[in-house]
Amino acid sequence: MDLLLRNVEPTAVKKVEELARKKGISRNEYLKNVLEDFSILQMKDNHVDRMEKKLIANTLMMEKTSNTLDELVSVLKELIDDE
């Protein structure tokens, strides 16, 4: 797919050309790589955010489960001691 950019500052274009030249690639190839890398990083960041939210939810559920089990153990101990 093609992408056309207009009204880019000349200093920015020169910097991109310099960076592309250092890598031995065309300006187009350099910008294509930068754009693709950026999109991949954004997807990874979104994935990490979702995983962090799931981790928090799982941690809360484990804490609730642990508390419930602690209560159950207390009740069972009381029942055993009553016998």
C-alpha contacts under 8 A as a table, 3 or more apart, distances in Angstrom:
res1	aa1	res2	aa2	distance
5	L	8	V	7.00
8	V	12	A	6.89
8	V	13	V	6.85
9	E	12	A	5.28
9	E	13	V	6.46
10	P	13	V	5.03
10	P	14	K	6.16
11	T	14	K	5.08
11	T	15	K	6.19
12	A	15	K	5.08
12	A	16	V	6.21
13	V	16	V	5.09
13	V	17	E	6.13
14	K	17	E	4.98
14	K	18	E	6.11
15	K	18	E	5.00
15	K	19	L	6.18
16	V	19	L	5.13
16	V	20	A	6.03
16	V	27	R	6.53
16	V	30	Y	7.65
16	V	31	L	7.68
17	E	20	A	5.09
17	E	21	R	6.01
17	E	26	S	7.70
17	E	27	R	5.49
18	E	21	R	5.11
18	E	22	K	6.26
19	L	22	K	5.15
19	L	23	K	6.49
19	L	30	Y	7.84
20	A	23	K	5.14
20	A	24	G	6.10
20	A	25	I	5.27
20	A	26	S	5.83
20	A	27	R	5.43
20	A	29	E	7.87
20	A	30	Y	5.45
21	R	24	G	4.81
21	R	25	I	5.95
21	R	26	S	6.99
21	R	27	R	7.77
22	K	25	I	7.81
25	I	29	E	6.20
25	I	30	Y	6.43
26	S	29	E	5.11
26	S	30	Y	6.12
27	R	30	Y	5.04
27	R	31	L	6.13
28	N	31	L	5.27
28	N	32	K	6.02
29	E	32	K	5.00
29	E	33	N	6.14
30	Y	33	N	5.21
30	Y	34	V	6.25
31	L	34	V	4.99
31	L	35	L	6.05
32	K	35	L	5.23
32	K	36	E	6.11
33	N	36	E	5.16
33	N	37	D	5.93
34	V	37	D	5.16
34	V	38	F	6.04
35	L	38	F	5.09
35	L	39	S	6.28
36	E	39	S	5.18
36	E	40	I	6.25
37	D	40	I	5.14
37	D	41	L	6.16
38	F	41	L	5.13
38	F	42	Q	6.20
39	S	42	Q	5.08
39	S	43	M	6.31
40	I	43	M	5.14
40	I	44	K	6.21
41	L	44	K	4.99
41	L	45	D	6.05
42	Q	45	D	5.02
42	Q	46	N	6.18
43	M	46	N	5.11
43	M	47	H	6.16
44	K	47	H	4.95
44	K	48	V	6.10
45	D	48	V	5.06
45	D	49	D	6.16
46	N	49	D	5.07
46	N	50	R	6.27
47	H	50	R	5.16
47	H	51	M	6.18
48	V	51	M	5.03
48	V	52	E	6.07
49	D	52	E	5.13
49	D	53	K	6.32
50	R	53	K	5.19
50	R	54	K	6.26
51	M	54	K	5.01
51	M	55	L	6.04
52	E	55	L	4.97
52	E	56	I	6.23
53	K	56	I	5.15
53	K	57	A	6.26
54	K	57	A	5.04
54	K	58	N	6.02
55	L	58	N	5.04
55	L	59	T	6.00
56	I	59	T	5.08
56	I	60	L	6.25
57	A	60	L	5.21
57	A	61	M	6.25
58	N	61	M	5.03
58	N	62	M	6.09
59	T	62	M	5.07
59	T	63	E	6.20
60	L	63	E	5.09
60	L	64	K	6.27
61	M	64	K	5.11
61	M	65	T	6.10
62	M	65	T	4.97
62	M	66	S	5.98
63	E	66	S	5.02
63	E	67	N	6.16
64	K	67	N	5.11
64	K	68	T	6.15
65	T	68	T	5.05
65	T	69	L	6.12
66	S	69	L	5.08
66	S	70	D	6.13
67	N	70	D	5.01
67	N	71	E	6.26
68	T	71	E	5.09
68	T	72	L	6.19
69	L	72	L	4.92
69	L	73	V	6.10
70	D	73	V	5.13
70	D	74	S	6.28
71	E	74	S	5.08
71	E	75	V	6.27
72	L	75	V	5.09
72	L	76	L	6.12
73	V	76	L	5.06
73	V	77	K	6.06
74	S	77	K	5.11
74	S	78	E	6.24
75	V	78	E	5.11
75	V	79	L	6.23
76	L	79	L	5.02
76	L	80	I	6.12
77	K	80	I	5.07
77	K	81	D	6.05
78	E	81	D	5.08
78	E	82	D	6.13
79	L	82	D	5.18
79	L	83	E	6.63
80	I	83	E	5.44
